[in-house]
Amino acid sequence: MQLRQKISKTSAVLLSALLVGAFGTAGHYSRLLPEQITAVSGEQLKIAEYPEISCCGYPVGSDRAALSLFGVLPVKSVQVSRSEPLMLVASGRPFGIKLLMKGVMVTELGDVEDKNGESVCPAAEAGIETGDVVCLAGGEEISSNSRLQSIIAESGGEGIPLRVSRGGDEFDTVLQPVWSERSGCWRGGMWVRDSIAGIGTMTFVNKATGEFAGLGHPVCDCDTGEIVPVSSGEAVPVDITGAKKGERGIPGELLGTFTRNGCYGTLNRNNSCGVYGRLSPEALSELDGEELPMAYPSEITTGEAEMIASVSGGAPERYSVHIERIDYNSGDETKNMVIRMTDSRLIETTGGIVQGMSGSPLIQNGKLIGAVTHVFVADPTRGYAVFAENMAKSLA
């Protein structure tokens, strides 16, 4: 009798441990798996990175699917959408970025010494902060630093109504200029920027429409860190002359200059996943690169992949990389994958990922899966990448 009771208790303990372990495993997968999945129309729903996860079916009339571990243990319910994959030309070509801002961005505030010798900051007193964008001044749309300074200088000391954008929200305020004895003019106590330029890599082109995307992350102001609001812009050719190698703690960069003539097309958007524009008919007719289907995140796996980039001024080449981790639920939509450069040619030339390489497309199993976005300063051979789907969502 006692032996039977011991066996019964032991069995109960083992069963309880198995149940706790099973539910713990289910919870682990639930945290890893995405909340939403886009799948190719007509194909079976699966997540390539986790072949042990399968779809148990769809409730009638629902766009949700139940996922289970080995078809037995329920794990998660996810929202599913079906779509045909876009066909995109994987570029990898460096290009120059010239952006004119929509408004002018406040990069710094400063005091003005008034006629009484006191230091005041009119902009700060008007509630303006670094990173704000001045859209209107005296009812006039502002697109240049020189025009704003002219309005302040010609104010005669009268208050200037301003419309200011901060974090996507707008508010009205009044700037009260102060006469600067030192400068001999009316001052507003702020420095602003109206344009920005740099070098990045074109990720892909939709050959059917001429639309293209690059960088994989936003163009931000170097002083404020804020995303630059775009009024208009140009994508122009660049001559890459070499690369400054990245080292531990010191990011490298592609070295190059804008060409005097030529234009790839216009830039019209700058958001969290990159810069977007449209190629000119001439540039579209000369477009080279392979047209590939875009992979959805559920099709990507850790392991070997390739990056297309031009790091020495020649045509874009393919370099081997390794995808170390996939994060379906990243809080930053530009940091969906951790990648490591493994190609000795690239490491010898650049040391790894360098500035200007952002936007370099990533290819796996014959599909465009994403683009390089950031480098790990502590290890330039490693960095982040964005899903191609996240970039493609911003195509017009």
C-alpha positions in Angstrom: 0.0 0.0 0.0 2.8 2.4 1.0 4.7 1.6 -2.2 1.6 2.3 -4.3 1.1 5.6 -2.6 4.7 6.6 -3.2 4.4 5.7 -6.9 1.2 7.7 -7.1 2.8 10.8 -5.5 5.9 10.5 -7.7 3.7 10.3 -10.8 1.7 13.3 -9.7 4.9 15.3 -9.1 6.3 14.3 -12.5 3.1 15.1 -14.3 2.9 18.5 -12.6 6.5 19.2 -13.6 5.8 18.3 -17.2 2.7 20.5 -17.2 4.7 23.4 -15.7 7.5 22.9 -18.2 5.1 22.7 -21.1 3.3 25.9 -20.2 6.6 27.6 -19.6 7.7 26.5 -23.1 4.4 27.8 -24.6 4.9 31.1 -22.8 8.5 31.3 -24.1 7.4 30.9 -27.7 4.4 33.2 -27.2 6.9 36.0 -26.3 9.1 35.3 -29.3 6.4 35.0 -32.0 4.9 38.0 -33.8 1.5 39.5 -33.1 0.8 39.8 -36.8 1.9 37.7 -39.7 1.8 38.4 -43.5 1.8 35.2 -45.6 2.0 34.6 -49.3 -1.5 34.0 -50.8 -2.3 30.4 -51.3 0.7 29.1 -49.2 0.6 27.2 -45.9 1.1 29.5 -42.9 4.5 28.8 -41.2 7.3 30.5 -39.5 10.6 29.5 -41.0 12.7 30.3 -37.9 10.5 28.0 -35.8 9.6 24.9 -37.8 8.3 23.3 -34.6 5.4 25.9 -34.6 2.4 25.0 -36.8 -0.9 26.5 -37.6 -3.9 24.7 -36.0 -6.4 26.5 -38.2 -8.6 29.5 -38.5 -11.8 30.1 -36.6 -14.7 30.5 -39.0 -15.0 34.1 -40.3 -11.8 35.3 -38.5 -8.5 36.6 -39.8 -6.7 35.1 -36.8 -4.8 31.8 -36.7 -4.0 29.5 -33.7 -0.4 28.5 -33.5 0.8 25.4 -31.6 4.0 23.6 -30.6 4.3 20.3 -32.6 0.6 20.6 -33.4 -0.3 19.7 -29.8 0.4 22.5 -27.3 -1.4 25.8 -28.0 1.0 28.7 -28.1 -0.6 31.9 -29.5 -3.3 33.4 -31.6 -2.0 35.8 -34.2 -3.6 38.1 -36.8 -2.9 36.9 -40.4 -3.1 38.8 -43.7 -2.5 37.3 -47.1 -0.7 39.1 -49.9 1.3 38.7 -53.1 4.9 39.6 -52.5 6.2 42.7 -54.2 8.9 42.3 -56.9 11.7 44.8 -56.1 15.1 45.5 -57.7 17.7 45.0 -55.0 20.1 48.0 -55.6 23.0 48.5 -53.1 24.1 51.6 -54.9 25.3 54.6 -52.8 23.6 57.9 -53.4 23.7 61.4 -52.2 20.9 62.8 -50.1 19.9 66.4 -50.3 16.9 67.4 -48.2 15.2 70.8 -47.8 13.2 70.9 -44.6 9.6 71.6 -44.2 10.1 74.6 -42.0 13.3 75.2 -40.2 14.6 73.2 -37.2 15.8 74.8 -34.1 19.2 73.4 -33.4 20.3 75.6 -30.5 19.1 78.3 -28.2 21.2 81.2 -27.0 21.1 84.3 -24.9 21.0 87.8 -26.4 22.5 90.7 -24.4 19.9 93.5 -24.4 20.5 97.3 -24.1 20.5 97.0 -20.3 23.3 94.5 -20.4 21.1 91.6 -19.3 21.1 88.2 -21.0 17.7 87.0 -22.3 16.6 84.3 -24.7 13.5 85.4 -26.6 13.0 81.9 -28.1 13.0 80.2 -24.8 10.6 82.8 -23.3 8.3 81.9 -26.3 8.3 78.3 -25.2 10.5 77.1 -28.1 12.8 74.1 -27.5 15.7 72.5 -29.3 14.3 70.2 -32.0 11.2 72.2 -32.6 10.4 73.1 -36.2 9.3 76.7 -37.0 6.6 76.4 -39.8 5.2 79.9 -40.0 6.5 83.3 -39.0 4.2 86.3 -39.2 1.8 84.2 -41.3 4.4 83.3 -43.9 5.6 79.7 -44.6 9.3 79.4 -43.6 11.6 77.3 -45.7 15.0 79.0 -45.1 17.1 80.2 -42.3 17.8 83.5 -44.1 14.1 84.3 -44.5 13.4 83.7 -40.8 16.3 85.9 -39.8 15.1 88.7 -42.2 11.6 88.6 -40.6 13.2 88.9 -37.1 15.6 91.7 -38.3 12.7 93.7 -39.9 10.3 93.3 -37.0 11.2 96.6 -35.3 10.8 94.9 -32.0 7.2 93.9 -32.6 6.1 90.4 -31.5 6.2 87.8 -34.3 3.5 85.1 -34.4 5.0 81.7 -34.9 3.5 78.3 -35.6 5.8 75.6 -34.3 5.8 71.8 -34.7 7.0 69.5 -31.9 6.8 65.8 -32.2 4.1 66.0 -34.8 1.9 68.4 -32.8 1.6 72.1 -33.7 1.2 75.1 -31.4 1.2 78.9 -31.8 3.4 81.3 -29.9 4.8 84.8 -30.2 8.5 85.5 -30.4 9.4 88.9 -28.9 12.7 89.9 -30.6 15.4 91.7 -28.5 17.7 94.4 -29.7 21.3 93.2 -29.5 23.8 96.1 -28.8 26.6 93.8 -29.8 25.2 92.7 -33.2 23.3 95.9 -33.9 20.1 94.2 -34.9 17.0 92.4 -33.6 17.7 88.8 -32.5 15.5 85.8 -31.6 17.9 83.8 -29.6 17.9 80.7 -31.7 19.9 79.0 -34.4 18.0 77.0 -37.1 18.8 74.6 -39.9 16.9 74.5 -43.2 18.7 71.7 -45.1 20.8 68.6 -44.7 22.9 66.4 -46.9 24.7 63.0 -46.6 25.4 59.7 -48.2 23.4 56.4 -47.9 22.6 53.3 -49.9 19.6 52.7 -52.1 17.8 49.5 -50.9 15.3 48.7 -53.5 13.3 50.1 -56.5 9.8 49.2 -57.6 10.5 49.0 -61.3 6.7 49.2 -62.1 6.4 52.6 -60.4 9.9 54.0 -60.2 9.6 54.4 -56.4 12.6 53.6 -54.3 13.7 53.4 -50.7 17.0 53.8 -49.0 18.9 54.0 -45.6 16.4 51.8 -43.6 16.4 54.4 -40.9 15.5 58.1 -40.8 17.7 61.1 -41.6 18.0 62.9 -38.3 19.4 66.3 -37.4 23.0 65.8 -36.1 22.4 68.3 -33.3 18.9 67.5 -32.0 18.5 63.9 -33.0 15.0 64.6 -34.4 13.7 63.2 -37.7 14.1 65.9 -40.4 10.7 66.9 -41.9 11.0 67.0 -45.7 9.7 69.7 -48.0 11.6 68.4 -51.0 14.8 66.7 -51.9 17.1 65.1 -54.4 18.8 61.8 -54.8 22.1 62.4 -56.6 25.0 60.3 -57.8 28.1 60.1 -55.6 31.7 59.1 -56.3 32.9 56.7 -53.6 36.6 57.1 -53.2 37.3 54.6 -50.4 36.4 53.8 -46.8 37.6 54.8 -43.4 37.8 51.4 -41.6 35.7 51.0 -38.5 37.3 49.9 -35.3 36.1 49.0 -31.8 34.6 52.2 -30.4 35.2 54.2 -33.6 32.6 53.9 -36.4 34.0 53.9 -40.0 32.5 55.6 -43.0 32.4 55.5 -46.8 34.3 58.4 -48.3 32.9 60.1 -51.3 31.7 63.3 -52.9 28.6 64.4 -54.8 29.0 64.4 -58.5 28.7 67.8 -60.2 26.0 66.7 -62.6 23.3 64.2 -62.6 20.3 63.4 -60.5 18.7 60.0 -59.8 15.4 61.5 -58.8 13.4 63.2 -56.2 13.0 62.5 -52.5 9.6 63.1 -50.9 9.5 61.3 -47.6 11.7 60.7 -44.6 10.4 58.5 -41.8 11.4 55.9 -39.2 12.2 53.3 -41.9 14.2 55.4 -44.4 14.0 57.9 -47.1 11.7 57.5 -50.1 11.5 59.0 -53.6 10.9 58.4 -57.3 13.6 57.8 -59.9 13.6 60.0 -63.0 12.7 58.3 -66.3 16.4 58.4 -67.3 17.6 56.8 -64.1 14.8 54.1 -64.3 15.8 53.2 -67.8 19.4 52.7 -66.7 18.5 50.8 -63.6 20.6 47.7 -63.0 20.3 45.0 -60.3 18.3 41.8 -59.9 14.5 41.9 -59.5 13.6 39.7 -56.5 10.4 38.8 -54.5 10.3 40.5 -51.1 10.3 38.1 -48.2 7.9 38.5 -45.4 9.4 38.3 -41.8 7.9 34.8 -41.3 10.1 33.5 -44.2 13.4 34.7 -42.7 15.7 32.4 -40.7 18.9 32.8 -38.8 21.9 31.6 -40.7 23.6 32.5 -43.9 22.6 35.5 -46.1 24.1 38.0 -48.5 24.5 41.8 -48.5 24.7 43.9 -51.7 26.9 47.0 -51.3 29.4 49.2 -53.1 32.3 50.1 -50.8 35.1 50.9 -53.3 33.5 52.9 -56.0 32.7 50.1 -58.4 29.5 48.3 -59.1 27.6 46.8 -56.1 28.8 43.4 -55.1 27.5 40.6 -52.9 29.1 39.9 -49.5 28.4 37.0 -47.1 26.7 37.8 -43.8 25.2 35.8 -41.0 21.9 36.5 -39.4 22.4 35.9 -35.7 18.9 36.8 -34.3 15.4 37.7 -35.4 13.2 39.9 -33.3 9.6 40.0 -34.4 8.5 42.3 -31.5 11.3 44.8 -31.4 10.3 48.2 -30.0 12.4 49.8 -32.8 11.0 48.9 -36.2 14.5 49.4 -37.7 16.2 46.8 -35.4 14.5 43.6 -36.4 17.6 41.5 -37.0 21.1 41.2 -35.6 23.6 40.5 -38.4 27.3 39.8 -38.5 29.6 40.4 -41.5 31.6 37.3 -42.4 33.1 38.2 -45.8 36.8 38.6 -45.4 36.9 41.0 -48.5 34.5 43.4 -46.8 36.1 43.2 -43.4 39.5 43.9 -45.0 38.2 47.0 -46.8 35.9 48.5 -44.2 36.3 46.7 -41.0 32.6 45.8 -41.1 29.6 48.0 -41.2 30.4 51.7 -41.8 28.4 54.9 -42.1 27.0 55.2 -45.7 26.4 51.5 -45.8 22.9 51.9 -44.2 20.3 50.7 -46.6 22.4 47.9 -48.2 19.9 45.2 -49.1 20.0 41.7 -47.6 19.2 38.6 -49.6 18.3 35.1 -48.4 17.0 32.2 -50.4 16.7 34.3 -53.5 14.4 36.9 -51.7 14.9 40.5 -50.5 14.6 40.2 -46.7 15.8 43.6 -45.4 18.5 46.2 -45.1 21.4 47.1 -42.9 20.6 50.0 -40.5 23.0 50.3 -37.6 26.5 49.2 -36.5 27.5 48.0 -33.1 30.2 50.6 -32.1 31.8 48.0 -29.8 32.0 45.5 -32.7 31.9 46.9 -36.3 31.4 43.5 -37.8 27.9 43.3 -36.2 24.9 45.5 -36.4 21.1 45.7 -36.9 18.9 45.3 -39.9 15.3 46.2 -40.8 12.7 43.9 -42.3 12.1 44.7 -46.0 8.3 44.6 -45.3 8.7 47.5 -42.8 10.4 49.6 -45.5 7.9 48.6 -48.2 4.9 49.8 -46.1 5.9 53.4 -46.7 5.8 53.1 -50.5 3.1 55.4 -51.8 
